[in-house]
Amino acid sequence: MAERLTDYNRLIPLRTGLDAGDAQMLKSLLNANGIEVFLNGENMASQNFSVRTDVMVRGVDKTRADAVIEKIATMPRCQIPRHLDDDGEERACSHCGSTRVHPFVGEVPTSVPGIRLAAVEGGGWFHCLQCDSYYRDRRSRFSGLPIALMWSIFLGGFGFALYWFIDWLKWL
């Protein structure tokens, strides 16, 4: 016979909408204090970063779980503001993939000594707190195709000029 749900084994959400890593951290903390924890959406959240996980406890353990969570000063990731792109997805660093990025305004260091770029408000510049890199979310005014076409015209003209010069030397 199927067991009827009572207040003892009824699941109550303790925290909802957490990242998979934060939910696992809460689960390990509560399990260490003798509270049985269930994670809703755990498998999908580990495979897809946009899916959130819910931490659920039994009804009788809710007051003990709240008391344990009150002892936590803060969770490190919760203090970092999330920045979303135009599609609603969380921004990630183009170098390391970290989501710990923030908009940047100021002087951007480059790999060429002595040359620095100016990042203005609304210019699309971001700074990654994980790998300490600066990157631009938007393309610059000069995209790759026009520059490639200019180089091909220049090198093609140089090749033809070199061919004509060698041909002219033969007739001397």
Long-range contacts (C-beta under 8 A, 24 or more apart in sequence): 7-59, 7-60, 8-58, 8-59, 8-60, 9-58, 9-59, 10-58, 10-59, 11-38, 11-56, 11-57, 11-58, 11-59, 12-56, 12-57, 12-58, 12-59, 12-62, 13-40, 13-54, 13-55, 13-56, 14-55, 14-56, 14-57, 14-62, 14-65, 14-66, 14-69, 15-54, 15-55, 15-69, 16-52, 16-54, 16-55, 17-52, 17-54, 18-52, 18-53, 18-54, 18-55, 19-45, 19-49, 19-52, 19-53, 19-77, 20-45, 20-46, 20-53, 21-77, 22-53, 22-75, 22-77, 22-78, 23-53, 23-54, 23-55, 25-75, 26-55, 26-69, 27-55, 29-68, 29-69, 29-72, 30-55, 30-57, 30-65, 30-68, 30-69, 33-64, 33-68, 35-61, 35-64, 35-65, 35-68, 36-61, 37-65, 49-90, 50-89, 50-90, 80-129, 83-126, 85-137, 91-126, 91-137, 93-126, 93-128, 93-130, 93-131, 93-133, 93-135, 94-135, 95-128, 95-131, 95-133, 95-135, 96-128, 96-130, 96-131, 96-133, 98-128, 98-129, 98-130, 98-131, 100-128, 100-129, 100-130, 101-126, 101-127, 101-128, 101-129, 102-126, 102-127, 102-129, 103-127, 104-134, 108-134, 109-134
